[in-house]
Amino acid sequence: MKTPEVVVKYGNLDDFELPKIIYKYRDWSDKYHKRFIAEREVFLASPETFEDELDCHNPTRFDLLTKEQIYDYFIWASKRDNPNFSRQQHRAFARDWAKNSLVNDKEYTKRFMENSVSEYYQHEGILSLTENWNNDSMWNKYANNGQGFCIGYDTRIMFKFLGGGGPVTYEDEIPIIMPEPFMKFEEAMRNRVYYKLKKWEFEEEYRTKKFWPHPASISDRQIKLPREAFNRIIFGDNISSKDKDEIINCVQEFIGDIEIVERKNAT
């Protein structure tokens, strides 16, 4: 697989090009989906809960390191952790650890990688969004066959509470992740979070993420947004009159005056 160049930028949100509005498909019959309006919140889920078992599941591949790379890894680790060591001390450290480290034990390395992914799940939260409000497959899969609705958010206001984000790239294979110094942290993050298999490309996903230094609780993952973050509500083609009325009333009470439109009339 040819991997595109990874460019990860940091800075103020005003420095980046972002879609003006970004969308989330929802189902009013789901009590948790109602919270997106009634509580003005979004939920950053653990990747462990995702339907796609490969999503964010690629571990750091210590098992692919050659003997030479294992030595180089411990040279790098020694320079990072022991800045006052002499050149000879760094080499002695690397020789000792390359020879005696459990990274040479394939079973241990396998368990270590599996445990690292499980631990990562506890700290990471991801919100799946899209730039496209007019995707038939998304209306069917995530908005109850068009009986639901779609929330449009002001991307810049939303991201002030969530951090940055970006579009998902769809490939035939999920790219591997190598440990530093063989792969930069930014590239590893991109490989883990922003790649999915091509069978999911119908989602046209644009996602944002948040990482907590501690295992994230449910309340941590529930991020409340200001009223200004909401741009519009789009009703699905098959939504009931009852659900329409309930959503309109809920929007007026908890969000305020924003555009509410039928899908057939949306532009």
N, C-alpha and C positions, 0 to 999 in steps of 0.2 A: 504494500500500500504506500503510495506517495503521500507523505505528510506535508501539508502546507506550512509555510513559515508561521511560526507562532509569535505574535506581537502582543504583549501585555503592557498596557499603559496605566500609569497612576497619576492622579491629580484631581483637580476640581471637576465636578460633573459638567460645568460649563465649558470645559476644554474639549469635550468629546461630542461626536455626532451620535445622537440617539434617536430612535423612532419617537415621533411626537406623542403618539398614543399606543399603548400596549394592552393586550386583552387577555381576559380569563373567562373561559366557558364554564357555566355553572348550571346546577339543577335545583330548582326551588323546592322540590320534594325532599331534598337532603337537608337535614337540620344543620349540618356543619357548613354546607354551602350558603345557607341563609345568613350565617355569621359574617360573611363577606360584606353584607350590606348592613345588617342590624347592629353588628359590632364594629363595622368599618375596619375589619381586620383581614389580613392574609395569613396563611399558614405555611411556614417553611418546613416541609416534610423531610424526614430522614430518607435517604436513598434506599434504605433497607425495605421501605414500604412500597417501592415502585413496582409496577407490573413488569417492567423490563428487568429481568434478573441480572443483566450485564451492565445496567446503567450505574456508573460510578463504582463498579466492582473490580476494576483492574488494579491489582496490588502493585506495589513497588517490587520489581523483579530482581531481588537479590540472588535468586536461583540461576540467573543467566550470566552472572559475573564469572569471568575466567580467573585463573589463579593470578595472572598479572593484574587484572582489574581489582581483585580483592586486596592485593598489596597496595595498589594506587589509592584505593578507597581509604585504607588505614593511614596512609601518608597524609591524605587530605584531612582525615578526622583528627590526626595528631596536630597538624598545623592549626586546625580550628580550636581544639581543646587545650593544646599545650603551646601557647604562643612563645613561651620563653625557652623552649627546647632548642638545642643545637641541631644542626643538620644530621649529625650522627645519632642523636637521641631520637629524632623523628624516624630515621631508618630502622633503628633497633625496635622502636615501638611497633612500626608497621610489620616487620618481620615476625615478631612475637605474636601479634594479633592475627596476622594472615595465616600463621601456622596453627594456632590454638583456638581461634574463634569458632563458635558454633555455626557460622555462616557456611562452613564446610560440611555440616551435617544436613543432608537433603531433607530428612523428615522434620528436623527442627525448623529449617528455613521455610518449609511448606506451612507448618503450624504458625510460625511467626507472621507470615504474609496474610494468612487467613485471619488471625487475631487483629492484625493492624487494620484490615478492612472493617471488621466488626467494630473496632474502637472508633474508627473514622466516622462510621454511621452515627454514632452517638453525639458527635460534635458538629456535624454538618447539617445544614438546612437548605433546601432548594425549593424555589417557587417556579413552576413551569408556566410560561406565558406564550403569547404569540403576537406577531404584528398583524395577522390576518383575521378579521372578524367574519369573513365571508367564506369559510372553509366548510363545505358540506360534511366531510368526514369528521371534523371536529364537532360540529353541531350534533352529529349522530352519536359519537362516542362519549363526549364529555358534557353534553347538554341534553341528555335524555331524548335523543332522536328529534331534536328541534322543539321539544316541549319546555326547554329551559331558557336561559338568557345568557347574555355576554356582558361583562363589565369592561368598560374602557377606562384606563387609568392614564393620568398625566405622567409620563415616564420619568421626567426629571424630578418631579415632586415625590413620586413613589420611591425612587432610588436614593433619595436623601435619607430614607429610613431603612433601606436594605443594602445599600452599597451599589456597585456597578453590576453590569450583566453583559450578555452577548448572545448571538445566535448559535444554535447547535449545528455542528457539521455532521453530516451523515455519510458513513463510509461502509465498505464491505466488511472491514474488520476494525475492531477497537484498537487504537494504538497502545503500545506497551509503555510502561513507566519504568525508567531506570533511576537508581538512587543518585543523589549528588555524589561526586562532581560530574558524573557522566550525563546528567540531564539537569538543566536548571529547574529550580522550584516552580517558576512561572509556567514552563512548558509542561511539567508534570501535572500541575493543576488544570491546565487546559485539556490535556489528554484524558484526565479523569472525569471532568465535569461537563465538557462541551463537545463530546463526541458520542454518537449513538449509531447503531446499525441502520442501514438504508431502509429496512422495513418500517421504520418509524418516521420517515421523512415527510409523510402526510401531515404530521403535526406542525411542521414549520415552526419549531419551538425556539423561543427566545427566553432564556432563563436567567435568573438572578440567584445569588447564593449568600449564605452567611455562615461563618464558622465561629463557634464558641470555644473558649479555652477549657470549659468544663462541659460534662455531658449535659446536653440541652434538655430541659423539661418541656412539657406541653406548653406551659405559659411562656417560656422563652421563645418558642416557635410561633406563638400568636403575636403578630406585629400589628399594632393599631396604627391606622393611617388617618391623616387629617381630612376634613371634608374636601379640601382643595385638590386632593389627589385623584378624586373621581371626576371623570370627564363626561361619560355617557353610559346609558344602559340600552342594549339592543335585545328585543324580544325575538325568540325563535319563531319559526313559521307555524309551529303546532302548539304553541303555548295556550293554556286555557284562559278564559276571561277571568276566572277566579284568581289564578296566579298573577295575572297582569295587575289586577286591582290591589292585591296584597303587596306586590313589589312596588307599585307606584306609591302606596301609602308608606311603606317602609323607607323608601328613598326620601320622601318628603320629610319624614320624621327624623331620620338619622344622618342624612347627607345634605339635603337641601335641593335647590333648584338646579338640576342638570338635565341635559337632553335625554329623553326617553323615546325610543323610536322602534318601529317595527323593522324587522330585517329587510323586508321588501322595499322599504322606504329609506333605508340607510344608504349613505354615500361615503 
